[in-house]
């Protein structure tokens, strides 16, 4: 199956042309970055799933982006919204409880970078960055030098560096909004109804729009959406 370059050809679904059921990804297709291989594998997994379900492999978009879909996640958890019908509700202008609507979720990552002034920086004391060391050969060593130039972090250092992340725009379940809401309008979602992006919910019959939840949110996750 190798081509003239010693690799394996793959179509846009990472299926081997002329070999139904054979999928490839990574350096065997084209040596590239680790993230490229991960992206190829993600597409291949979807293709394999369609293949085993005897479904057609749909045409992929020109710009192939893999982004989190809350609706797909809700389906995975068995929490897909029920069909909407005017016969079952009078809340046609909005709802905080209707099972036919998705509550407390907005994918802001597609169009917004959370700036530092949206973060509650009092939660994040300065922690210096752990930089990797470099092993740069001199003119006498460079010929025949095949050692890694950038030295990797140890497991402990990698964990310490990852702990510097401030989760900008993401909820890390600190409960500040639940604790400080003066109206008790914010509450934790029941465990059997929770999924990504749905750790807390809001009772809009109690909410008075005081902004306290947004002010005490460490990560800028809460957006009052007041046209600011």
Phi, psi and omega in degrees: 000354182292146176270190185294344181258004180085008177253186179242129178289149177215147177274190184293344177263005183061035170259141181289123181304131179078003180231073180306135179088359178251119183235146182223160176197159176093208188294340179289341176270308180197117178303126183201201182287158176300319181296328176296315179297320179297317178297318178298317180296324179296317177294317180299320179298316177299317181296319179297320179298315178297321182298312181291336177271003181058038178257152177292144176278108186291155178296131181272150180293158180299318174258104189267100181250136175256108182234153180296133176244115180296321182298319177294323178294321178297320178297319180299324182271000183074027183241026181299136179303144179284157178301140180276140176213133178295343181287340186257357181205153172256359184275072184273347181264355181149157182208150173245006184223342183300131181285356179268000181240155175263125187252150170054046175210133175211128180275092181275346187296336184289336187222005185219134170258129182282111181284165184296332181286354175268353181264151174267089191290348176298340179277350189234084175296151183299130176233118183297148180286142174266107181267143177287146178276153180247142175247091185263117181288148176273184185296335180278337185260343193296322178288124181082009180271113183238018179282156176296132180287317180266124179277134181284159176281151173289168179301317180295318180293320180297318178295317180297319179292321179294329180291348177286343183299132181262007176053045183307124177077002181245145177275125174248024168063047180278343179074008179303316183295323179291318185289317189266354179294116183287345182258001186053036182276338182258133183217158178286138176291142178301145185302324182280000178241000184272147171205187186302131179080007184228045180283324178237159179223166183233133173269101186287351173286338179258332185295132178248008177068038184281347178076359183299320180300318179291324181292325183265359179287120183294331194251358184076017182293324183273123179242119182288346176055047181258024178076022180287000000 
